[in-house]
Amino acid sequence: MIPDRTAHAIRPRLLVLRALGLGDLLAGVPALRALRRAQPEHELVLATPAELAPVAEATGAVDRLLPAAAPG
């Protein structure tokens, strides 16, 4: 049986990339917050190195984190 996807509203997502270091993340917080205000119905997902997860979560600007490997 194929699930009826119309029974549940699917929340659109925005994936934000490139928060590779602490400075990048902190500099991007105003943009993340602006995205949140402009697209409140979207789930905001941030791809960032796992070691930045506590800082990213503390900003309150994203809904979910997607662990990404740091370059190098």
C-alpha positions in Angstrom: 0.0 0.0 0.0 1.3 3.5 -0.9 1.0 6.0 1.9 -1.3 8.9 1.3 1.1 11.9 1.5 -1.8 14.4 1.1 -3.1 13.4 4.6 -0.1 15.1 6.2 1.1 18.6 5.2 4.7 18.4 4.1 6.7 21.4 5.5 9.0 22.9 2.8 12.7 22.9 3.7 15.5 25.3 3.2 19.0 23.8 3.3 21.8 26.3 4.2 25.3 25.3 3.4 28.9 26.5 4.1 29.1 27.2 7.8 32.5 25.7 7.8 34.1 27.4 10.8 33.0 29.3 13.9 33.5 32.7 12.2 31.5 31.6 9.2 28.7 30.5 11.5 28.6 33.6 13.7 28.8 35.9 10.6 25.9 34.0 9.1 23.5 34.2 12.1 21.9 37.5 10.9 21.2 35.9 7.5 19.8 32.7 9.1 17.5 34.8 11.3 16.4 36.9 8.2 15.6 33.6 6.4 13.5 32.5 9.4 11.6 35.8 9.3 11.1 35.7 5.5 10.1 32.0 5.3 8.5 31.1 8.6 6.6 28.1 7.1 9.9 26.4 6.0 12.0 24.1 8.0 15.5 25.7 8.1 18.3 23.0 8.0 21.9 24.0 8.4 24.7 21.7 7.1 27.7 22.4 9.4 30.6 20.4 11.0 29.4 18.5 14.0 31.7 20.4 16.4 29.7 23.6 15.6 26.4 21.9 16.5 26.2 23.4 20.1 26.8 26.9 18.8 24.4 26.5 15.9 21.7 25.2 18.2 22.3 28.1 20.7 21.5 30.7 18.0 17.9 29.5 17.8 18.0 30.4 14.1 17.7 26.8 12.6 15.3 24.0 13.1 17.6 21.1 12.4 21.3 20.4 11.8 22.8 18.2 9.1 26.3 17.0 10.2 28.8 17.7 7.4 32.5 16.9 7.3 34.8 19.8 7.6 37.1 20.3 4.6 40.6 19.0 4.7 
